[in-house]
Amino acid sequence: MSSSVERKRIRKTPEARRAEIVEAAARVALTEGLECVTLRRIAEELAVRPGLISHYFPSAEELVAEAFAVAATGELDSLLPAERPHGTPAQYLARYFALSAGEAYDDISRLWINARHLSRYRPVLRDRVAEQELASDDRLEGLIREGVERGEFRTDDPRAAAIQILVVLDGLGAHANTDRSNRPEVVTRMAVTTAERELGLKAGALTETPLPGVAD
């Protein structure tokens, strides 16, 4: 004798549904660009009706801004976590540069290029870009300040040092869409070199520093 049990449809909470929409939008933003974050496109991604998306985000502009913010925050937390229990500031800074180099970082670099361009015409997105830039400044400054307190770094102005490093990284990231196979090593290392100079480290120190949790 066979029996069938009708599966009950699980209704997601508004918070969970909204988070699902934003996460889908962030994925599309990273892989296809912010211009592709539309109510219809995200509805297709989640196999739902566009009306469901517009219920949570009546304006596509809000969804675009939120998608960028989530993707950028995820990048920051991955590259430079707020909690750093497994190593020294120097180790986490070395890890930051190691993760910021190469093709794995290109998608988020393209997203930042995309967001900064579009933010000229989209005030909501412009505010989110400014917020994320400030968050990056704060996070790196905090790491540098901790390193100064522990005697690992030397600088009178951790904020200025952080901004200089980030400006160089942004400049290098601006070439994410171009062929960099012939880029000289001195250019590839510009951000690391800037950090070593501004933080009173010897040349090559951050390259030689073991990453957090990795034995010498």
C-alpha positions as CSV (number, residue, x, y, z in Angstrom):
1,M,0.0,0.0,0.0
2,S,1.4,3.3,-1.0
3,S,0.8,6.6,0.4
4,S,1.8,10.1,-0.5
5,V,2.6,12.9,1.8
6,E,2.0,16.4,0.5
7,R,4.9,18.5,1.2
8,K,4.1,21.7,2.9
9,R,5.3,24.8,1.2
10,I,7.7,26.6,3.6
11,R,7.0,30.3,3.7
12,K,10.1,32.3,4.3
13,T,10.1,35.2,6.7
14,P,10.3,38.6,5.2
15,E,13.8,39.0,6.5
16,A,14.9,35.7,4.9
17,R,13.2,36.5,1.6
18,R,14.8,39.9,1.5
19,A,18.2,38.5,2.2
20,E,17.8,35.9,-0.5
21,I,16.9,38.6,-3.0
22,V,19.9,40.7,-2.1
23,E,22.3,37.8,-2.2
24,A,21.0,36.9,-5.7
25,A,21.4,40.5,-6.8
26,A,25.0,40.6,-5.4
27,R,25.9,37.4,-7.4
28,V,24.5,38.9,-10.6
29,A,26.4,42.2,-9.9
30,L,29.7,40.4,-9.5
31,T,29.4,38.2,-12.5
32,E,27.4,40.3,-15.0
33,G,27.6,43.9,-13.7
34,L,25.3,46.3,-11.8
35,E,23.4,47.2,-15.0
36,C,22.1,43.7,-15.1
37,V,20.6,44.0,-11.6
38,T,16.9,44.6,-12.5
39,L,13.7,43.4,-10.8
40,R,13.0,41.0,-13.7
41,R,16.6,39.6,-13.8
42,I,16.6,38.8,-10.1
43,A,13.1,37.3,-10.4
44,E,14.5,35.0,-13.1
45,E,17.4,34.1,-10.9
46,L,15.2,33.1,-8.1
47,A,12.4,31.6,-10.3
48,V,9.8,33.9,-8.8
49,R,7.5,36.6,-10.1
50,P,8.9,40.1,-10.6
51,G,6.1,41.3,-8.3
52,L,7.7,39.6,-5.4
53,I,11.0,41.4,-5.9
54,S,9.2,44.8,-6.3
55,H,7.4,44.1,-3.0
56,Y,10.7,44.3,-1.2
57,F,12.4,46.7,-3.6
58,P,9.9,49.0,-5.3
59,S,12.9,50.8,-6.9
60,A,15.5,48.9,-8.8
61,E,18.0,51.6,-7.7
62,E,17.6,50.5,-4.1
63,L,18.3,46.9,-5.1
64,V,21.4,47.9,-7.1
65,A,22.8,49.8,-4.2
66,E,22.1,47.0,-1.8
67,A,23.6,44.4,-4.1
68,F,26.8,46.4,-4.3
69,A,26.9,47.0,-0.6
70,V,26.5,43.3,0.2
71,A,29.2,42.2,-2.3
72,A,31.6,44.9,-1.2
73,T,31.1,44.0,2.5
74,G,31.6,40.3,1.7
75,E,34.9,41.2,0.0
76,L,36.1,43.3,2.9
77,D,35.3,40.6,5.4
78,S,37.1,38.0,3.3
79,L,40.2,40.1,2.7
80,L,40.5,41.8,6.0
81,P,38.3,40.3,8.7
82,A,37.2,42.5,11.6
83,E,38.2,39.7,14.1
84,R,41.7,38.5,13.7
85,P,42.5,35.9,16.3
86,H,44.9,33.7,14.4
87,G,47.9,35.9,13.7
88,T,49.6,39.2,14.1
89,P,48.8,42.5,12.3
90,A,51.7,41.9,10.0
91,Q,50.5,38.5,9.1
92,Y,47.0,39.7,8.3
93,L,48.4,42.6,6.2
94,A,50.5,40.1,4.3
95,R,47.4,37.9,3.8
96,Y,45.4,41.0,2.6
97,F,47.9,41.6,-0.2
98,A,48.1,38.0,-1.1
99,L,44.4,37.7,-1.5
100,S,44.2,41.1,-3.4
101,A,46.5,39.9,-6.1
102,G,45.7,37.9,-9.2
103,E,42.6,37.0,-11.1
104,A,40.6,35.9,-8.1
105,Y,40.3,39.6,-7.1
106,D,39.2,40.7,-10.6
107,D,35.5,40.3,-10.2
108,I,35.3,42.6,-7.2
109,S,37.7,45.1,-8.9
110,R,35.4,45.2,-11.9
111,L,32.4,45.7,-9.6
112,W,34.1,48.7,-7.9
113,I,34.9,50.2,-11.3
114,N,31.3,49.7,-12.3
115,A,29.8,51.1,-9.1
116,R,32.0,54.2,-9.2
117,H,31.0,54.9,-12.8
118,L,27.3,54.4,-12.2
119,S,27.3,56.4,-9.0
120,R,27.8,59.6,-11.0
121,Y,24.2,59.3,-12.0
122,R,22.6,57.3,-9.1
123,P,22.6,59.1,-5.8
124,V,21.5,56.0,-3.8
125,L,24.4,54.0,-5.2
126,R,26.8,57.0,-4.7
127,D,26.0,57.0,-1.0
128,R,26.7,53.2,-0.7
129,V,30.0,53.6,-2.5
130,A,31.0,56.3,-0.1
131,E,30.0,54.1,2.9
132,Q,32.0,51.2,1.6
133,E,35.0,53.3,0.9
134,L,34.8,54.6,4.5
135,A,34.4,51.0,5.8
136,S,37.6,49.9,3.9
137,D,39.5,52.9,5.3
138,D,38.4,52.2,8.8
139,R,39.2,48.5,8.7
140,L,42.7,48.9,7.3
141,E,43.4,51.8,9.6
142,G,42.3,49.6,12.6
143,L,44.8,46.9,11.5
144,I,47.6,49.4,11.1
145,R,46.9,51.1,14.4
146,E,46.9,47.7,16.1
147,G,50.3,46.9,14.5
148,V,51.7,50.2,15.7
149,E,50.5,49.5,19.3
150,R,52.2,46.1,19.2
151,G,55.4,47.5,17.8
152,E,55.1,45.8,14.4
153,F,54.5,49.0,12.3
154,R,55.9,52.5,12.6
155,T,53.8,55.5,11.4
156,D,52.5,58.7,13.0
157,D,49.3,58.6,10.9
158,P,47.7,55.2,10.5
159,R,44.8,56.8,8.6
160,A,46.9,58.4,6.0
161,A,49.0,55.2,5.6
162,A,45.8,53.2,5.1
163,I,44.4,55.6,2.5
164,Q,47.7,55.6,0.6
165,I,47.7,51.8,0.4
166,L,44.1,51.6,-0.7
167,V,44.6,54.3,-3.4
168,V,47.4,52.2,-4.9
169,L,45.3,49.0,-4.7
170,D,42.4,50.9,-6.4
171,G,44.8,52.0,-9.2
172,L,46.0,48.5,-9.8
173,G,42.4,47.2,-9.7
174,A,41.4,49.7,-12.4
175,H,43.3,47.5,-14.9
176,A,41.1,44.4,-14.2
177,N,39.7,44.5,-17.7
178,T,43.1,44.7,-19.5
179,D,45.9,42.3,-20.2
180,R,48.4,42.5,-17.4
181,S,50.7,39.6,-18.4
182,N,53.6,41.9,-19.2
183,R,53.2,44.1,-16.1
184,P,56.7,44.5,-14.4
185,E,57.0,43.1,-11.0
186,V,57.8,46.6,-9.6
187,V,54.3,47.6,-10.7
188,T,52.7,44.5,-9.4
189,R,54.3,45.1,-6.0
190,M,53.4,48.8,-5.8
191,A,50.8,48.3,-3.0
192,V,53.1,46.1,-0.9
193,T,56.0,48.5,-1.5
194,T,53.9,51.4,-0.4
195,A,52.8,49.6,2.8
196,E,56.4,48.6,3.7
197,R,57.6,52.2,3.2
198,E,54.7,53.8,5.1
199,L,54.8,51.4,8.0
200,G,58.6,51.4,8.5
201,L,59.2,47.9,7.3
202,K,62.2,46.6,5.4
203,A,61.7,45.9,1.7
204,G,60.3,42.5,1.2
205,A,59.1,42.1,4.8
206,L,55.5,41.5,3.9
207,T,56.3,39.0,1.2
208,E,58.4,37.0,3.7
209,T,55.8,37.2,6.5
210,P,54.0,33.9,7.0
211,L,50.2,34.1,6.6
212,P,47.9,33.7,9.7
213,G,47.8,30.1,10.8
214,V,50.7,29.1,8.6
215,A,53.8,27.8,10.3
216,D,57.2,29.3,9.4
